[in-house]
Amino acid sequence: MAENTEIYSLLKELQNTYQRINLVQLISVSSSFRNEFVGICKKFEEKEVSQLDAASSKVTNCKAIVNIFGSYYWTVVNTGAACSDVSKSLLDKWVIDPDIRTNQLVVTADIEKHETNGKVSQVPIIIAGHKFPISLVVMDRKDDFLVFGNDWFIEHKAKIDMQNQELTFPVKKAEVIISLSTKSKDNFLEDVEIYTIFKEENIDQLPEKIIIDNRLDMLMENNMQLFVEEIYQLTQTDLVEHKIELMRSKPIKLRSYKIPYHLQNILRQEIKKMEENGVISPCISEWYSPVVAAWKKIGRLRVYADYRKINQIT
């Protein structure tokens, strides 16, 4: 009997009769009829999809670049992590093994507990020529995973400035500052309208001869290795500013030593060679020390200055 019965259709019911059931009762009682009724009333416009873009968040976790065993690595700077972690795969690249056995469990942000494979201590982190050792808990992950946690920040008294995106470490009477990045590496285009306003000028009022100075462009082109486009391309340098502070003293002026006649021409040639190679250059100063010439064991003449008097006050 049910097989021969026609399936009830709300559309046909609305088209043919209104006496069998109240429309309000029908909508409130039957969810399937209500959905069908909404589908009849709502109009959809079909359009062809021409392009699909994956959305990406501009702001991601805080990262920094550090030097470990002579190579540079991205690390996550996580103030919400109690300990610092590293993946087993990254540890294998460093060719080191855990030196501390532990059954420590790591609880991640998703409240999942993860077993660890021990702990490796005193891993040298080099920043601007300074060493900041770190102890890392080894996690069994296939990807290269490196996280710096609060234990490392507290040990080295680090300060995090999120506004200026800087991580600062105190070293003696100075500070080491490393840049942080909260931007994703992926670049996605956005629908942005750009408006440009031009001011109309009279061509007759422009100067007849326009001089274009290309020296800045040439300087940048000749030193491309010094410029970067993204922050993750930056690395650290081990250059340190050096200066010698002299105590209050009168200028030291020493007369030149007597040079044997047979060495005078050789000495002049050596000084000329040093000047051509940029080792020394002419200057005018109230301080001067004598030049000394001596033979090396290999038979070459060594030329040097006698700075013993100056060294006594430096």
C-alpha positions as CSV (number, residue, x, y, z in Angstrom):
1,M,0.0,0.0,0.0
2,A,2.8,2.4,0.8
3,E,4.6,1.6,-2.4
4,N,1.7,2.9,-4.5
5,T,1.2,6.0,-2.4
6,E,2.5,9.2,-4.0
7,I,5.2,11.1,-2.0
8,Y,3.8,14.2,-0.4
9,S,5.2,17.4,-1.9
10,L,4.9,20.8,-0.3
11,L,5.2,22.5,-3.6
12,K,2.3,20.6,-5.2
13,E,0.2,21.2,-2.0
14,L,0.7,24.9,-2.2
15,Q,-0.1,24.9,-5.9
16,N,-3.3,22.9,-5.6
17,T,-5.0,23.2,-2.2
18,Y,-4.9,25.1,1.0
19,Q,-7.6,23.2,3.1
20,R,-5.7,20.1,4.3
21,I,-3.2,21.7,6.7
22,N,-2.5,25.1,8.0
23,L,0.7,26.6,6.6
24,V,1.9,27.9,10.0
25,Q,1.3,24.4,11.5
26,L,3.2,22.8,8.6
27,I,6.2,25.0,9.0
28,S,6.4,24.6,12.7
29,V,5.8,20.8,12.8
30,S,7.9,19.5,9.9
31,S,11.5,20.5,9.6
32,S,11.9,18.9,6.2
33,F,8.9,20.8,4.8
34,R,10.3,24.0,6.4
35,N,13.6,23.5,4.6
36,E,11.8,22.8,1.3
37,F,9.7,25.9,1.8
38,V,12.7,28.1,2.5
39,G,14.4,26.6,-0.6
40,I,11.4,27.6,-2.8
41,C,11.4,31.1,-1.5
42,K,15.1,31.7,-1.6
43,K,16.8,32.4,-4.9
44,F,20.3,31.3,-5.6
45,E,22.5,32.7,-8.4
46,E,25.0,30.3,-9.8
47,K,28.4,31.8,-10.8
48,E,31.4,30.2,-12.2
49,V,34.5,30.0,-9.9
50,S,37.4,31.4,-11.8
51,Q,40.0,31.4,-9.0
52,L,40.6,30.0,-5.6
53,D,43.0,31.5,-3.1
54,A,44.1,30.0,0.2
55,A,43.6,32.5,3.0
56,S,46.6,33.0,5.3
57,S,46.9,34.8,8.5
58,K,49.3,37.7,8.4
59,V,50.1,37.3,12.1
60,T,51.6,34.0,13.3
61,N,53.7,32.7,16.2
62,C,56.7,34.8,17.2
63,K,59.9,33.6,15.5
64,A,63.6,34.5,15.4
65,I,66.8,33.4,13.6
66,V,69.6,31.9,15.6
67,N,73.0,30.3,14.9
68,I,73.5,26.7,16.0
69,F,76.6,24.8,15.1
70,G,77.4,27.2,12.3
71,S,74.0,27.1,10.6
72,Y,71.0,29.4,10.9
73,Y,67.6,28.1,12.1
74,W,64.1,29.5,12.6
75,T,63.0,29.1,16.2
76,V,59.6,29.7,17.8
77,V,59.8,32.2,20.7
78,N,57.0,30.9,23.0
79,T,56.5,32.7,26.3
80,G,53.7,30.2,27.0
81,A,56.0,27.2,27.0
82,A,57.6,26.2,30.3
83,C,60.5,24.4,28.7
84,S,62.4,24.5,25.4
85,D,61.8,21.7,22.9
86,V,63.5,20.3,19.8
87,S,62.5,17.5,17.4
88,K,64.4,14.3,17.1
89,S,65.0,14.9,13.3
90,L,66.7,18.2,14.0
91,L,68.8,16.6,16.7
92,D,70.0,14.0,14.2
93,K,71.1,16.8,11.8
94,W,73.3,18.2,14.6
95,V,74.7,14.6,15.2
96,I,74.2,14.8,19.0
97,D,72.3,12.5,21.4
98,P,70.4,13.3,24.6
99,D,72.7,13.3,27.6
100,I,69.9,13.3,30.2
101,R,67.4,10.5,30.4
102,T,64.0,11.6,31.6
103,N,60.3,10.5,31.6
104,Q,59.0,14.0,31.3
105,L,55.7,14.6,29.7
106,V,55.0,17.7,27.6
107,V,51.5,19.1,27.6
108,T,50.8,21.2,24.4
109,A,48.3,24.0,23.9
110,D,45.7,21.4,22.8
111,I,45.9,19.7,26.2
112,E,47.5,16.7,24.7
113,K,50.3,14.9,26.5
114,H,53.4,13.9,24.6
115,E,56.2,11.6,25.7
116,T,59.8,12.8,25.4
117,N,63.1,11.1,24.4
118,G,65.3,12.6,27.0
119,K,67.0,16.0,27.3
120,V,70.1,17.5,25.6
121,S,71.9,20.2,27.6
122,Q,74.3,23.1,26.8
123,V,73.4,23.4,23.2
124,P,75.3,26.6,22.0
125,I,73.1,29.3,20.7
126,I,75.2,32.0,19.1
127,I,73.8,35.5,18.7
128,A,76.0,38.4,17.5
129,G,79.1,36.5,18.6
130,H,77.8,35.8,22.1
131,K,77.0,32.3,23.4
132,F,73.7,31.6,25.2
133,P,73.5,27.8,26.0
134,I,70.1,26.1,26.2
135,S,68.8,22.8,27.4
136,L,66.3,21.2,25.0
137,V,63.6,18.5,25.7
138,V,63.7,16.0,22.8
139,M,60.3,15.3,21.2
140,D,59.5,12.6,18.7
141,R,58.5,14.7,15.6
142,K,59.4,14.2,12.0
143,D,59.6,17.9,11.1
144,D,62.4,20.2,12.2
145,F,60.8,21.7,15.3
146,L,62.6,24.1,17.7
147,V,60.9,26.1,20.5
148,F,62.6,28.4,23.0
149,G,60.6,28.5,26.3
150,N,60.5,30.4,29.5
151,D,63.4,28.4,31.1
152,W,65.8,29.8,28.5
153,F,64.5,33.4,28.9
154,I,64.7,33.3,32.7
155,E,68.2,31.8,32.6
156,H,69.7,34.5,30.4
157,K,67.4,37.4,31.7
158,A,65.9,38.0,28.3
159,K,63.4,40.9,27.7
160,I,60.8,40.6,24.9
161,D,59.5,43.8,23.4
162,M,56.5,42.8,21.2
163,Q,55.8,46.4,20.1
164,N,59.3,46.8,18.6
165,Q,59.6,43.0,17.9
166,E,62.9,42.7,19.7
167,L,64.5,40.1,22.0
168,T,67.1,41.7,24.3
169,F,69.9,39.9,26.3
170,P,72.1,41.7,28.8
171,V,75.9,41.0,28.3
172,K,78.3,42.7,30.7
173,K,77.9,46.4,30.1
174,A,76.0,46.1,26.8
175,E,73.0,44.4,25.3
176,V,72.5,41.9,22.5
177,I,69.3,42.5,20.5
178,I,67.8,40.1,18.1
179,S,64.9,40.8,15.8
180,L,61.6,38.9,16.0
181,S,59.1,38.2,13.3
182,T,55.3,37.6,13.7
183,K,54.6,37.5,10.0
184,S,54.0,34.4,7.9
185,K,56.5,33.7,5.1
186,D,53.6,33.1,2.6
187,N,52.6,36.1,0.7
188,F,49.1,36.4,-0.6
189,L,47.6,39.1,-2.8
190,E,44.7,41.2,-1.4
191,D,42.0,43.2,-3.1
192,V,43.3,46.6,-2.4
193,E,42.3,49.7,-4.3
194,I,45.1,52.2,-4.8
195,Y,44.4,55.8,-5.5
196,T,47.1,58.2,-6.8
197,I,46.6,62.0,-6.9
198,F,48.7,63.9,-9.4
199,K,49.2,67.7,-9.2
200,E,48.9,69.3,-12.6
201,E,51.9,71.5,-13.4
202,N,52.7,73.8,-16.2
203,I,55.4,72.2,-18.4
204,D,56.8,75.6,-19.2
205,Q,57.7,76.2,-15.5
206,L,59.8,73.1,-15.3
207,P,63.6,73.6,-15.4
208,E,65.1,73.1,-18.8
209,K,67.8,70.7,-17.6
210,I,67.0,67.9,-15.1
211,I,70.0,66.3,-13.5
212,I,69.4,62.7,-12.4
213,D,71.9,61.4,-9.8
214,N,72.3,57.6,-10.1
215,R,75.0,57.3,-7.5
216,L,72.6,55.9,-4.8
217,D,71.3,53.3,-7.2
218,M,74.9,52.3,-8.2
219,L,75.9,52.1,-4.5
220,M,73.0,49.7,-3.7
221,E,73.6,47.7,-6.8
222,N,77.3,47.2,-5.9
223,N,76.4,46.2,-2.3
224,M,73.4,44.0,-2.9
225,Q,74.8,41.5,-0.4
226,L,74.2,44.0,2.4
227,F,70.5,44.5,1.7
228,V,67.5,42.2,2.4
229,E,63.8,42.3,1.5
230,E,62.4,40.2,4.4
231,I,63.3,40.0,8.1
232,Y,63.9,36.3,7.9
233,Q,66.8,36.9,5.5
234,L,68.7,38.8,8.2
235,T,71.6,37.1,10.1
236,Q,73.8,38.0,13.0
237,T,77.3,39.6,12.8
238,D,80.2,39.0,15.1
239,L,81.7,42.5,14.5
240,V,82.4,44.4,17.7
241,E,83.2,48.1,18.0
242,H,86.7,48.5,19.3
243,K,88.5,51.5,20.7
244,I,91.6,52.3,22.7
245,E,91.3,54.9,25.5
246,L,94.5,56.8,26.2
247,M,95.2,58.1,29.6
248,R,95.9,61.8,30.0
249,S,99.4,62.2,28.8
250,K,101.5,64.4,26.6
251,P,102.1,63.2,23.0
252,I,105.0,60.8,22.8
253,K,107.5,61.8,20.1
254,L,110.5,59.5,19.6
255,R,113.3,60.1,17.2
256,S,113.9,57.6,14.5
257,Y,116.5,54.9,15.0
258,K,119.6,54.9,12.9
259,I,119.3,52.4,10.1
260,P,122.5,50.8,8.5
261,Y,123.3,52.2,5.1
262,H,122.9,48.8,3.4
263,L,119.3,48.5,4.8
264,Q,118.0,51.9,3.9
265,N,117.0,51.1,0.3
266,I,115.4,47.8,1.3
267,L,113.5,49.6,4.1
268,R,112.2,52.3,1.7
269,Q,111.0,49.6,-0.7
270,E,109.2,47.7,2.1
271,I,107.5,50.9,3.3
272,K,106.4,51.7,-0.2
273,K,105.0,48.2,-0.7
274,M,103.0,48.5,2.5
275,E,101.6,51.8,1.4
276,E,100.6,50.5,-2.0
277,N,98.9,47.5,-0.3
278,G,96.9,49.8,2.0
279,V,98.6,48.5,5.2
280,I,99.8,52.0,6.1
281,S,98.9,55.5,4.9
282,P,100.5,59.0,5.3
283,C,99.2,61.1,8.2
284,I,100.1,64.1,10.3
285,S,100.1,63.5,14.1
286,E,101.7,64.7,17.3
287,W,102.4,61.1,18.1
288,Y,105.0,59.1,16.3
289,S,107.2,56.1,17.0
290,P,110.4,54.9,15.3
291,V,110.5,52.2,12.6
292,V,112.6,49.2,13.3
293,A,114.0,46.7,10.7
294,A,115.2,43.2,11.6
295,W,116.0,40.1,9.6
296,K,113.7,37.0,10.1
297,K,115.1,33.5,10.3
298,I,113.8,32.7,6.8
299,G,115.9,35.5,5.4
300,R,113.3,38.2,4.9
301,L,113.4,41.7,6.3
302,R,110.7,42.5,8.9
303,V,109.6,46.1,9.3
304,Y,107.6,47.2,12.4
305,A,107.1,50.2,14.7
306,D,108.3,50.4,18.2
307,Y,105.2,51.2,20.3
308,R,106.6,50.2,23.7
309,K,106.4,53.8,25.0
310,I,102.8,54.2,23.9
311,N,101.8,50.8,25.3
312,Q,102.8,52.0,28.7
313,I,99.9,54.5,28.8
314,T,97.2,52.5,27.1
